[in-house]
């Protein structure tokens, strides 16, 4: 998904320039997925006869690796921009003569350029139109290439003329653009819609390589020229992974070098992270659907875009995709599973949909060795790769770190993310579908059958659960053999899909496609749980009867009914029971239940996943503290600790320590009960003191997940100790009363000793913006002298969040230049701007919800905070001191004295501050609470 907005999936490392090209493909792994062995056996099967449709930030068709297919044909055959980023208006032009020169002119818009009498083509109807593309178009671009011609200015204007031509009966439009900015079109070539002649251009740049290649499409009925370019690099990188041919003019290839590519722009790179805009994702899919139906070649979509899920599988865009695929079962969609790992339950949106193929990210051993300097002796799943839970995602994992094609402006070409794993899977699909089209030209493989086969034939990775990897590491050769067997046995006509529902108490209506119990502390051992299975009637057969055998490798899960059957539209039920042994052993219990057709074929039909978490619990018996000593984790591998946080908890204190005699290099992460990452850190005994202490205050009741990950660049295992402690300090009122007092109570059965200090930080107000049929909203504001910063905390309901494919947050100065950017990857986020110069500055905060289908009603909850430059001390007083002794369940009053701030605050605002509870023994600030002051 985005989110931490991801470009469903990019985590980007700036690479050093590579001094030499290695042709052994250790920069883009082919080995353990069997792509290399498949290529050796079937060199003619390289994606030829297929099209990879890259829905992304754009595709640069001028970069080595994306110019030609393996057969020498043009690689990129169509491009479209569905964001409007490259749309430029044109206007009626007149032709005037001055000093024997003929000019195209529009006085109203101050447009004028010569060469009107020296062009190859003339307007068939005598009508000419003029416009200009300005460098301000890239003012906020993620490329930072706003000086596109390298002349030291970023305010150049490149005028163009467009008109309709009739050449020997063929009617088409052309554009002449002043690419060298010499105010003369006579030295320019005519450009047509890209898919007609594959025309491209760059702006003449005498200093460096042009930042990107540009194509165009002319929409005369809308009076615009749509300029297509990749100023984000993400889409070009993905295209190279899927279908690159001779990347960098070497023998480095993508997975399907013979495939064609189409580039569809759904992300506007002037917005945070190249965010989608309203309906841009939908329009890309609809155009892809149209192409899929018009052309004979199999069309494989790669969508390395998305944001985090709140209600998995239920988003508006996921419902749209469901309907689209049901109507066109031969539309193949690969997507990134998200970069929100390593915790559970964070597959992204729309990757949680069962109608698309979601891929998690692997660091291949050889890529790790050559690109990251590791000494790994195996492939590992990358820490950020999103995991499943409520949904059976990812479907598989694939290499997600590599070198690939990038536009010239990009400072590096080594990226990692599930964004890189998805085009790998798309390339595998391309090769498979191209091979099968050659061998069986009359056979079409339904997309969801292809997904099932890829999942079934993937190779499980040792040390990982199903929630981590789905079926395992994608395996092209095994999938090829399985698909041939299915075709040979004429099983395509028997293909069916199924809808599954089970118990998931954290979800709306307590149901999800899989059994997911995040908090198993209530289990007694007697419970039975059910999976309800219905057939989808994919083949529209009223008559249906099928018997299935059920199996699982899990010893903690008992399948009560080993056989089930489905008859016509009659649903069936699978009952399972948990082993008593798991109740006494906290941890993650994750299993796959496979259903295979009874009889000779034993055809795999569907899977169900069961996930049960037995958490560690805090209580008065362990003094609300848990210790884990002598823990060990290998490089690149992880260990999970599930912690049940009871109601009334105020803060979680985490300590990661290492004996100085031992080696420790670990990353650590804390995920909340919804699977959202809330904290991360790093401990390395070579550079740290041997201990890291974290205090997390923003707790909610539920099961948190703490993950320790062995640093993947380490050469040996890490040893460490862990301790977790919770407190139950509650403010009974978070607004100072007339006596400037608050009441504090300790909810837990232990004594706590603190000193209390505080600061009055600024003022705030809360309000709700109600949107109706709006695609953006602007809030002008001013930071004055004495004000240090302003922040906007944004929150949506989960239902409203499910309406969007992105939600960009932007703060602009008076020149329209973005000074900070952000976005929602869950239903809450924040953006801020600092007043470093301590002067009065005017800004505009804009948020841009990208509605999946069309603008609709939405409530945006905002807390607007303004921070003072000079903080005001809040002096705590408890019985003549700032020290407090909190006994269990006994209320204590804390009074505060403070000087009134110099600044007057606007109406409907309240002062706010923070008070810190500092442990008397360690002097650590264990707890921070926000208070309001009337």
GIQUIUR-V160141 format. One record per run of one state. SS is the DSSP state (hx for helix, st for strand, lp for the rest). FROM is the first residue (numbers start at 1). TO is the last residue. Records with the same first field share a line. If there is no record, write none. Layout:
SS: FROM-TO + FROM-TO
//
This chain:
lp: 1-6 + 8-10 + 13-34 + 42-49 + 57-67 + 69-73 + 75-75 + 82-86 + 99-100 + 107-110 + 115-127 + 139-156 + 168-169 + 178-183 + 185-190 + 192-193 + 198-200 + 202-213 + 223-223 + 229-233 + 244-246 + 248-251 + 253-259 + 266-266 + 268-271 + 275-275 + 277-279 + 295-297 + 304-305 + 309-315 + 328-331 + 337-347 + 350-356 + 364-364 + 372-379 + 382-395 + 400-400 + 404-413 + 417-417 + 440-446 + 458-458 + 460-465 + 470-472 + 474-475 + 489-491 + 495-497 + 504-507 + 513-514 + 518-519 + 523-527 + 536-544 + 552-556 + 560-562 + 568-569 + 571-571 + 579-579 + 585-586 + 598-603 + 615-615 + 618-619 + 623-624 + 634-634 + 636-637 + 646-650 + 658-664 + 672-676 + 685-690 + 697-701 + 711-717 + 728-728 + 732-734 + 736-740 + 747-751 + 772-776 + 784-786 + 796-797 + 802-803 + 813-817 + 824-827 + 835-840 + 852-857 + 879-880 + 882-882 + 887-887 + 889-891 + 898-909 + 920-924 + 934-934
st: 7-7 + 11-12 + 50-56 + 68-68 + 74-74 + 76-81 + 87-98 + 101-106 + 111-114 + 128-134 + 157-167 + 170-177 + 184-184 + 191-191 + 201-201 + 214-219 + 224-228 + 247-247 + 252-252 + 260-265 + 267-267 + 276-276 + 298-303 + 306-308 + 332-336 + 348-349 + 357-363 + 380-381 + 396-399 + 401-403 + 414-416 + 459-459 + 473-473 + 498-503 + 511-512 + 515-517 + 528-535 + 545-551 + 557-559 + 563-567 + 570-570 + 572-578 + 587-597 + 604-614 + 616-617 + 625-633 + 635-635 + 638-645 + 651-657 + 665-671 + 677-684 + 691-696 + 702-710 + 718-727 + 729-731 + 735-735 + 741-746 + 752-771 + 777-783 + 787-795 + 804-812 + 818-823 + 828-834 + 841-851 + 858-878 + 881-881 + 883-886 + 888-888 + 892-897 + 910-919 + 925-933
hx: 35-41 + 135-138 + 194-197 + 220-222 + 234-243 + 272-274 + 280-294 + 316-327 + 365-371 + 418-439 + 447-457 + 466-469 + 476-488 + 492-494 + 508-510 + 520-522 + 580-584 + 620-622 + 798-801
//
